[in-house]
Amino acid sequence: MKNAIDILIDKIKETNNPTVMGLDPRYEILPECIKSKYGKDIKSVCEGILEYNKALIDATFDIIPAVKPQIAFYEMFGTEGIKCFRETCKHAKEKGMLVIADIKRGDIGTTAAGYSNAYLGKTLIGEKEESLYDIDFATVNPYLGIDGVKPFIEDCKKYNKGIFVLVKTSNKSSGELQDLKLEDGKTIYEKVAELVNSWGEELVGEYGYSSVSAVVGATYPIQLKELREIMPKSYFLIPGYGAQGGKAEDIALGFKNELGGIVNASRSLMCAYKSDKWKDIYKDEEYAKATREEALRMRDELNSSIKGR
């Protein structure tokens, strides 16, 4: 049976697109055609966000393999936001897209198991287990070591799911901790990479990649190349493209034989209708069309760099 990362790779191949669309909604980025349709109370705003998310999914499901909703942008709206998150994931799955839940959870023991049960596994309700969310992957913070990651790995095995472990993140201050040198001369991110490589050994699929994989930022191309050597069996979730400054030619360093990563774009896709490239071509109410055009442009740019190596 194909594992979770095999299924993701199949979808990337089917769409010829190593892109994941980040869905990080905020009220201020919604176009006026959405804002004017709904009220400004929390329930109405979440209804507007859900309509917006669904429209972006409907416009791209045939050309983008996956979406990555960031849970913080839904939790900030409380229970209505969580409903929106759940319905967004459900709609993406119904359209045939894979879902990477960007939750960055990390804890120990039964708490870590609780997080994993919620997003990857099942929750015991009475005498039966139920899945709360229909997702395929989750992001995980490894700061607590294997105690915080093992419950997620166990659910990956049990339910054929996957995780992306934070290794070298794209933010500017990541080096404050991740670049610190250990006694043996290795950096913390290199040590985490070695651990991720070992944690995923039992979940390597048909393509030679593990369902226990890594988050590696596009904004650090030298480290991206180094980490590909340290983690040859880890698929990379690569944030930092576009608005954060990551370039396609840098991202290509994390790929090998045209495989190896899926590149996240959030603002550049969600807000394409407001970008200099598309704002004079598409009206606000055509926001989904602008997102599709930007997704096609991004796909072609990435493929040109990756396949040109």
N, C-alpha and C positions, 0 to 999 in steps of 0.2 A: 504493500500500500504506500502511496506517495505520502510524504510527511508535509507539514505545513509550509515549509520553505519551498519544497518542490511545487506545490500548488501555486504559490506566489510566482515562482519563476515561470511556470506554464502560462500564467496570466500576463506576465511581462512579455513573454514571447508572442502570445496571441495578439496583444495590442501593439507590439513593437515599440514599447514605451517604458523605460525604467523610472517612471514618475509616480509619486504618491501625492495626492492633493490634500494639504492640511486644511482642516475646517476649524478655524479659530475665530468664531463670530463675536463681534461686539456691536452694540447698537449703532455706534457712530459710523461704521463702515457700510451699513445698509443703504441701498439706493433710496431715493425719495419715493419711488413708486411702491416700495415696501413700507416705509415709515408712514406714509399717508394713509395706508390701508388699515393699519392696526393702531390701537390705542397705545398709551405709554405706561400702562401698568405692567407688572412682571409677566403675567400670563399672556397678555397681548404681544409683548416684545418677543417672548419665546415662540409664539405662533408665527410671528414674522420671520424670525431666524430660521425656523423649521422650513418655511416656504422657500426662503433664500437657499438654504442648504440643498433642499430637494431639487430646486431648479438647476443648481450647479452640477449636481449628480446626474440629472437627466440630460444635461448638455454634454457630459464628458464620459459617461459610463462605457462607451464603446471605444474610447481612445486612451483612457487612464485606467490602470489595473486596480488601484486601491485608493482609499481615503484614510486620513489620519485625524480624527477629531481629538482636540486637546481638551481634556476633561475640565480644566480650570475655567474655561470660557462658558461652561455649562453649569458647573457647581456654583458659580457666582450668582446665579439666578435661583438657587435653592431647588426645591422639588420640581418646579416647572422646568428648570434648566435640565435636570436629570431626565425628565420625560422627553425633552427635546433631543438630548444626547441619544437616548435609547431609540427614538423614532428615526433619527438620522442614520444610526447604524443599521437599523432594520431596512430602511429604504435603500441604502447602498447595497446591502446583501441581496435584496430582491432584484436589483438591477445587475447582479452578477459581479459586483466589485468586492474585493477583500477589504477588511477593516482592521486597521492598526489603532488600537486605543492608546493614546499618548497619556499615560497615567503616572509614569515615573514613581511607582510605589516602591517602598523599601522598609521592611520591618522584620521582626523575628517571630519564630514560633507560630502560635495559633493566629496571631495578628497578620503575619505574612500569608498564612494559609487562607485567612478570611478575604484578603485582597485578591488572592489568586482565584479562590472560589467564585468571587463576584464577577471577575472579568474573563477568566479563562475556563474555569470549571463549572461546578454546579453547587447550589446552596440547598442544604437540607431543610425542607419545609414540611413539617408533619412526618409522614412516612415516605415521602418521595423527594427526589432531587430535581431542582429546576434551574435552567440557565437564565440569568437575569438579563444578559446582553448577548447579542449574536455577533461576536467579534472573532478575529483569527489570531491576532498578535497583541501583545501589550509591551510597553516600555517599562524597564525595571532599573531601579537604583541599587548598585551593588555595594554601597558604602558599609553595610553591616556584614559583608562577607557571605559565605555560602549559606549561613542560617537564614538570611533574608531572601535568597534566590532559590534555594532548594524546593520550597513549596510550589513555586512557579514551574520549575523543571518537571516536578512530578505531575502537575496538571498538563503540561505539554505532552508528556508521555501518555497519560490516561485519555486525554480528549483530542489528541492530534492538533495541538495549538503551538504557537511559537512566541518567543520573547526577543526583544532587542535590549541588550544591557548597555547602560551608559559607559562608554570607554573614554572617548575624547570629544567633548561637547563643543558646539560651534560658538558659544558666547565668549566675549572678550576676556572676561576674568577667569576663564576655565583653568588657566595656567597657575593661578594662585595655589591650587591644590594638585591638580592633575599633572603638572610639570615638575613637581618637587622630586628631588633625587633621593633614592633609598641608599642604604649602605653598600649595596652591590653595584651602584652606579646607574641602575635602571630608574626610569621615572615611574611615578605612580600609575600613569595611564598604560605604560608598557606592562607593568605587573598585572593590572586589571585585564589587559588583553590576553595575557598568558592564562589567567584563570578562566576567562570566557572560553578560550580555546579548549581547555580541559573539561569544563562543565558541559560542553556541547558534544563531546565525543560519541555519546550513545544515541544521538539524534541526527546523525548525518544521513541525508537522503540520496536519491538517485543521481542528483546533479553534483554531489560531493560537498554540499553545504549543509550546515546544521540549523535546526530550528531554534537553537540557542545562539543568537547572533549579536551584533553590536551596533551601537550608535556611534558614528564617527563623523565629525563636522567637516563640511566642505571648505570652511574658512582656514583650515590648517592642512594644506596640500602635502607638505613634507611629512607630517605625521600620518596623514592618510596613506601615503605610499609605504611608510614603515610598518604601519599596522596591517596592511595587506599581507606583508611577509610574516608577521607574527601570528596572524589569524587567517591562514589560508582556507579554512573551512567555514568561516563566518561570513554570512551575508551582511552587508552594511546598510543600515538606514542612515541616509546622509542628509542632515539638515544644513541650512546656511546658504543655499543657492538663492540667487536673486537679490532680495531686499537686504540680506546680511552680507552680500559681497562675494559669495562663492561663485566661481566661474566653471563653465563646462569643461574646459581643458584641464583644470585642477581636479575636478571630480573624476575624470577618466583614470586618474592614477590609482583609484580604488578598485578598478575593474580588471578582470583577466579573462581573455577570450570572450569578451563582450558580455560577461556576467559578473556578478559580485556585489551589486548594490541597487538600491532604489532611492531616488532623490526626492526629498520633500520640498514642495513649494506651497506656501500658505498665502501670504499677502499678495504675491505677484499673480496668483491665480484668482483668489477670492475678490481682489480689488482691481482686476484687469480693466474693468470699465472706466476706472479713474486714472489709469496710467497714461503717460504721454503717447504711448504707441497706439492706443485704441480709443481714447476719449473723444477724438474728433470723428471717429468712424461709427461708433455705437452710442446710442442714447442710453440714459440711465436704465430705462425699462428693457434694454437689450443687454443687460449685464451678463446674462448667461452665455450669450453669443460671444461676447468679448473674452470670457473665461475659456471658451472652447478654442478660440483663435490663439490665445496665449499658450494654451496647453499644446496645441499643434506646433507652434513656434518653438516651445521649450523642448518638446520631443525631438524635433529635427536637429536642434542645436546639440542636445546631449548625444544623440546617435552619431552625429558627425564627428564629435570628439572621441567618443568611446570606440567606434568602429574604425577611426582613423589612426589609432595607436599602433 
